[in-house]
């Protein structure tokens, strides 16, 4: 991945958020975590940009991307595709 800052919008009680951050940590990918519950202004920003409060959401290479598949468990394959790692 490029050296651009990756931003992850998450919440502490969100299982997919924790799995996505663990995926990034395991691969040494740096990111800025923005917890929408701890800092409600991040939730406002997320909703203004996406129309949603669903997390995880990421900003990667300036593009806002949903960090989960609705109704599906987190998978490394999904995350690899999300970040263009395969």
Secondary structure, 3 states (H helix, E strand, C coil): CCCCCEEEEECCCCHHHHHHHHHHHHCCCCEEEEECCCCHHHHHHHHHHHCCCCCCEEEECCEEEECCCCCCCCCHHHHHHHCCCC
